Amino acid sequence: MSRKDDFEQGLANRRAVLGDAWVDRSLSRATGFTAEYQNLITRYAWHDIWSRDGLPRKARRMMVLSVTLALARWEEFELHVRAALTATDDSRLSPDELKEVLLQNAIYAGVPAANTAFGLAQKILAEAAGEIGYALEPADPREADPLGARRPPPAPMEN
């Protein structure tokens, strides 16, 4: 595969994950200063990494959300939250799956980062609600059970 082929395959992955509008806007902003960088990330990140068979695209989405949250890269976080919620393939995250990613990261990346992440994600959920068929409903935190989504432990294995 040539470098041009790598770029085109990366571009297809990038469009599939982020959507045509975002990618078109990003590419249209390229200049003589940034075009090489756009080429690099499209070939390496979007082709070499996102095309690997080792993880499904949905898992990669969750990892990107986790890392951008942990590193407080909020512009990228918002981009990937929106893309994950509105994806049209099996990599789409439901609002509940997104919530689980954020809760997990509250522990490992810290509550201040999770505070920001929940606020940004809720804003995006409100904006995308009609598109994804989701309604943000008022809820009383006193009545919420943070362990409510816990699954029962697996049955003991027989010897």
N, C-alpha and C positions, 0 to 999 in steps of 0.2 A: 504494500500500500504506500502511495506517495504522500508527501507532506500535504499536498493539496487535497488528496482523498481524506487524510486525517482531519483536515480542517472542515471539509464538507460533512463528514460523519459527526464531528464534534458539534458543528452548527445544527445538525438535525437533532442531536441529543439536547443541546441547549434550548432549542425551540420547544421540544417535547416537555422539558422540565419547567421552563420559565414562561413559555408562551411567545408567539410571534411578535406581539406588540412590544414587549420588553426588549427582545433581541434586536428587532429592527431599530428601535430607539437607541439602543446601546451602540450598534454598528454605525448608525448615522452620525454619531458624535465623534467617531474616530478621526484622528488627525495624523499628520506625519509624526507627531510625538507619541501617540497612543496606539497606532495601528499594529505595530509589532507586538505590543502587549496583548491586544485583542486576539491576534493570531495565536500567540503563545497559550493563553488560557483556553481558547477554543480547542486547540489541538490536544493539549496536555490534560487540562481539567475535564473538559467536556467530552473528549474522545477517549484518551488513554485511561482515565479513571472511571467516568460514568458509564463506559462501555464494558467494563469488566464483568465477568459472570459471577464473581464471588459473593455479591450481595444483590438482592433485588433493589430496584429503584426506590421503593418505599422506605427501605432501611437507610439508604443513602440520604433520602430527604430528612429522615429523623436525625441522622448524624449531623447534617449541615445545620439544622435548627439548633441542635445542642451546642455545637461549636460556636456558631455566631452569637448565641445567647451567652455562653461562657466568656467569650472575648468581647462582649458588648459591641458587636458590629451590627448596630441596629438597622442601618439601611439594608444590609444583606439579609438580616433576620426578617424584616418586614417583607422584602421581596420573596423570600422562600416560604414564609407563612402563607402569603396570598397564593403563590403558585401551588403549594401543597393542598390548600383548601379547595381550589378551583380546578385541579387537574382533572382530565377527562379519561384517565386510564386507571389501572389498578394501583398506581402509586399515590392516589389521592388519600389524604388524611381526613378522617372525620373530625369534627370539633372535639369529640371525646378523646380521640387518639392524640390530637394536638395538646389537649389539656394534660394527658398522661406524660407526654414528653416534657412539658413545662414543669409539672410536679416533680418528676425525676430530677430535673436540672435544678430545682430549688434546693435540693439536698447537695448535689455535687458541684454546682456552680455558684450557689449562694442565693439567699433570699432577696437581696437587693437587685440582683440581675433578674431573678424570676418576677419580682414586682414590675419591673419595666417590661419584661416579656409578656406578662399577662395583660398589662395595659395596652400594649401595642397589638397583641393578638385579638383582644376584645374589640378594639377599634376596627380591625380588619374584618372580624366576624360580622360586626354591624354593617359594614359596607357591602360585604358579599352575601349577606343573609338571604336575599331573594334569589340570587344565582345558585346558591348551594342548598336551598330549602331548609334553612335553620333560623330559629328565632331565639334571641337572647331574652330570657324571662327573668324577672326579679326573683331573688332567692334570699333566704335568711341564713347567714353564715352560722348562726347558732343551731340551725337544724341540719346543716350539711354534715355529712359523715365522710371525712377524708379517707377513711378505710373502707368506704362502701363499695369501691370497685375491686377490693381484694378478692381474689379467687380462693376457694377452699384449698387446703394443702392436698397434694396428690396422695392417692391411696398408697399404703406401704406396698413395696414389691414383695411378692412371694418368692421364697427360696426353693 
